[in-house]
């Protein structure tokens, strides 16, 4: 699980988002304390270490009563000291029998979904009013495989830049604030700069109380209630929360948590209310994560001459060489691209060493540049957007 307090204190203290690595496990009475060291960065990274097989566990025994976790926190907002603060959160557990040790359990079995997590703070810092909200949204689909995660921020935060990271059709996209959207071929780790699952930012539950079966937007769920004891905050804050777990699949459909605390929880000079609201919608529907129109085109899927060699494919650009003449290459694209819906918008010059063919389909455009030298013809195809 991610430490609630680690995320909150770092958000308030540094007005940034926390990146912390931890392993999501239950904490039995004999387990030694675990250490989590938050690191301040632009966006949080996925949980580190290994995770157990996704499962939602309903314990049949009383929750553990003696274990505790130790969290090393970043500087407090009043001192900005370089000396970390140590916080011990008793994991006595709530009075119920339900335990949730993997808040992202069951999501991998879904064909698509829309996950939203809104984290909001309202209170005072050193006597001054402060309020902010961070909203994480993930759109996920399996066929075709695509993911999009966005982060929007409002209120008293130094960094209010929105963030978008997406992975679709073999291309990873990224946009931060007003900077231009960039694209690159997908490679391991390129989409790991925001949490892949907003559900991973929820707190584990130890001892939630069953509140009966209750459908949520048509999804059968089991409803649970909990307080600060179930999230390891006893003695540090007052919390009330509810969770709705899918009866089939065991994934979190809805989660709400409100925590009211002072310095014992937030740090020196800080008091207020923190709320977490998570929902999972569009479950197993035709979710298609959209790529913003200002982002570069993806990898191009266009016809190539049979002897194409030296192929180079990047987002929005494809090039290769061929032994075909300039005229034959131009004729090939004038014939083949209209079969895919492209309309040629110009008449190329064919008696020069280089020429270009322009095509349009709706707001999209393709330019096929052809040049020949020493018997080798080079084809470069660039995707774009029409201004009209």
N, C-alpha and C positions, 0 to 999 in steps of 0.2 A: 504494500500500500504506500501511497504518498503521505507524508506527514502533513496534516492540515495546518498545523501551526508553522511548519517550515515554509509552506507556500504563502501563508498570510503575512508572517513577520517580514519575509523578504520582500513581498509586494509593497508593504507599507514602509519598511525601513529604507529600501533602495529605490522604491517606485519603479521596480522592474519586475520581471517574471522569474520565478525560481526554476532552476534546473536541478533536480535531485534524483539520485539513483538509489533504489532500494529493491528488495525482493519481497513479494507479497506472500506472506505465510501467516498462519495462525500462530498465536503465542501461548503454548502450553505452560503450565506452572513451572516446569523445570527448565524452560528455555532461558539461556543467558541473554542479557540485554543486547539489543542490536544498536549499531551506530549508523546514523544517516547524516551526511555532511552536505548541506545545500551549497550550490554554487550559483552565483548571480550571473545570468546571461540574458540574451535578448528574448529567447523563448525556451521553454522547458524541453528537455530531451526525454525519450522514452525511458521507462524504468530499467535500471541496469540489472545485471545478474540474470539468473534463470527464474522462470515462473513455473509453478506447478501446473499440472494438467488442469485446464479450466473446469471448475466445478463449483456448485453452490452447495455448501454443506450445512445441513440442519443438525446441530449437535443434540444429542439425547441426554447429555449430562450438564451439570452446572458449568458456567463459564469459568475460566481460570481466575484465580483470586490473588495470586502473589506475583505474577510476572510484571515486568516494567520495561519500557523502551527508553533509550537515551538518545536524544537528538541534539546535535551540535548546530547552533543557530548562527546566522550572520549577525553583524553589528546591529545594535538597537538604534532607533531613529534619533534619539536625543544625543548620543555620544559619538556614533559612527566609529566606535573603537575597533581596533584590529583584533581585539581579544574576543573569541567566540563565547557565546553564552550556552551553558549546558542546561537542558530542560529534561526532567524526568516525568514521563506521563504514565501513571498507574494504569495497567490494563486489567482492572478488576472485572470488567464486563458488566452488562446489564442483567436484568432479572429474567429475561427470556431464554429460550433454548436455540434461537436461530443464529448461526454464524456464517458470515459471508467473507471469504478470504481472497476472492478474486473478483473484483468489481467489473472486470471486462469479460467474465465467463460467458460462454455461449455465443458471443458475437461472431466468432469465426464460422459458425454453422449457418449464418443467415446469408441469403443471396444478395441483399442490399438493405440499407437503412440510412436514416438521417438522425444523427446524435447531436444534441445541443446541451451545453453546460454554461450557465450564467453564474459567475462568482461576483458578489457585490459586497462592498463595505460602506458603512455609514457610521461616523463617530467623530472623535476629536484626536488630534495629534498635537501634543504640547499645548493644549487648550484651544487650538484652532480647528474649526470645522473641516472635515475631509470626507469625501465620498467618491467612490469609483466603481466601475463595473468592467469586467472582462468576460467576453462571450466567445466560447469555443464552439465551432460548428464543424462537424465532419459528415461528408457524404461519401458513402462507400458502396461499391457494386462489384460483383464477382465476374459477370459476363456481359460485356467485356470488362476486364479488370480495370478499376479506376478508383482513386481516392482523392478527396479534396478536403483540406483542413484550413479553416480560416480563424483568425483571432482578431476581434474588434475590441477597442478599449475606449472608455469615456471617463471623464471626471478628473480628479486631482492626481494625475500621473504624469511624470516627466516625459515618458515615451508614450505618445498616443497613436503611433503609427500602426495602421492595420497590417496584418500579415496574411498572406495566402501561400500555401504550399500544396501542390497537386501532383498526382502521378497518373498519367493516362496514355494509353497506346504507346508505351515504351519511352515516354518523355516525362521528365520532371520539370515542373514550373515553380517559380518563386517570385513573389512580389512583396516588398516591404515599403509601407508608406507611399510616398509619391514617386518612388524610384520605378524605373521601367521594369516590366515583367520580363524575366529571363527564362530560357528553356535550355535543357541539355538532355542528351540521352540518359535514360535511367540507369543508374549504377548503384551498387549496395551503399546504403547510408545517405543517399541524396535526399530522401524524404523523411529523415529522422530528426528534423530540427523543431518540429512541434510534436506534442504527444500524439501518437497514432490513434489513440483512443481517448476521447474526453472522459470516458468512464474510468480510466486509469487514475484520474485525479480525485476520484471519490475516496472517502475513508472506508476501510474495512469495518465490518460490524461484528461485535462479540456480545451476544446476549440480547438480540432484538426480540421484541414481544410480538407474537402472532396476533393479527387483527382481522383474520378471516379472508375469504376469497373475494376478489373485487376486479372486474374487468376495467382495463384502461384503453380507451379508444378501440374497443373491440378485441383486445388481447387479454385472455384470461390470466390473471396474476394472483399471487399470494401477497397480502398486504402486511407490513410489519411496522411497528413503531419503536423508537429508541430514544435515549437521552445521552447525556455526556459520558455516562459510564460505558456505554457500548462503543464509543469512539475514542476511548482512552483519555478523556479530558476531565475526569472527576477531580474536583478540588482546584481546577484551573478556570473553568468556564461553566456556564449553564447552556445546555443544548437541548433542542427538541428536533426530532427528525422522523421521517417516514420513508419507507422504501417499498416499491412494488416490483416483485420478481416474477418473471414469466413462469406460469405453471408448467409449461412444456418448453424446454430449452434452458431454463435457469438464468437467463440474462436479465439485467436490470432494465426495466421499462421506464421507471420513474423514480426519482430520488430527490428528497427535499430536506435540507438541514439548515437550522438557524442557530447561531452561537452568539451569545451575549457575554462579553468578557472585558476585563481591564488589563492592567499591566502583567498580571500573572500569566496571561495567555498571549497578548499581543506584544508586550515589551514596555519598557519605561515610557510613561507619558502618553500612552495610547489606550483608549477605551472606545467601545462601540459594538456594532452588530454586524456579523458576517453571515451572508446567506448563500447557500448552494442550491441551485435548481437544475436538475438534469432530466432530460426526456429523450426517449427513443421513439421515433415515428417512421412512417413510410417503410415499415418492416416487410421485407420480401416483396417489395413493389418495384416498378421499373424506375429506379433512381438512376439518373444519368448526371454525374458531377459535371457541371458546365465549365468550360475553360473561358475565362474572361476574354472579351473581344480584343483587348489591348495586348494580350499575350501573343508571342510568336506562334506560328503554325506548328503542328506536330510533325512527326516523320511523314514524308510524302509517300503515298502509295499511287504511283503513276506508271504507265507502261514504259518499258525499256526495250531497246533493240536486242535481238537474240544474242548478239556477240558482245554485249555490254561488259566492259572490263574496268578495272581501277575504280570500282564503285565507292563513293563517299556519301554517306547519308547523315545529315544533321537536321535538327528541327527546322523545318521550313526550307531546307535546301538539299537538293540531290544532284550529284554530278557523276559522270562516267565517260569513258572513251569508247569509240567504236570505229570500225574500218569502213562503215558506210559513208557515202559522200554527203556533203552538206545538203544538197537537194533531196536526196533520198531520206535523210533524217528529218528534214522539214516536212516532207510528204507523209512520213510515218506519223508524226504528231498531229498534223492536220487531219489525218484519217482516224487515229485512235482516240484522242482525247474527247472529241464530240460524242463518242460512244458512252462515255461516263458522265455526260451532261454538260461538258465544257463547251462554250461558244467562242470560236476564234474571232477576235476583234480587229485584226489587222492583216495586211497582205505583206509577207516578208520579201525582202530583196534576196534573190538567190544567186546573183552573179558576182558576189563579193566573198572574201574569206570568212566573213562573220555575218550573222543575221539573228533576228529574234522574232519569236511568235508570241503573241499575247492572247490569253484566254480569260474568260470570266464565267463564273457560276454564282448567281446571286451577288452577295457582297464579297465573295472570294475571288482572287485572281491568281493566275499562273503566268510566268514569263519563262519561255524556253529559249535559252541563248545557245546558239550553235556556232562553233568556230572550227576551222580546219587548218592544219599545218603539217607539212611533210607527210601527207597521207593518213594522218590521224585526226579524227573528228572528236571534239570535246563537246559534251552536252551538259549544260547547267540549268536546272529547273528551280525557280525560286517562287515560293508562295507568298501572297500578300493579300491586301484588302483594298477594295475599291473605295475611293473617296466619295463617289456619288451616291 
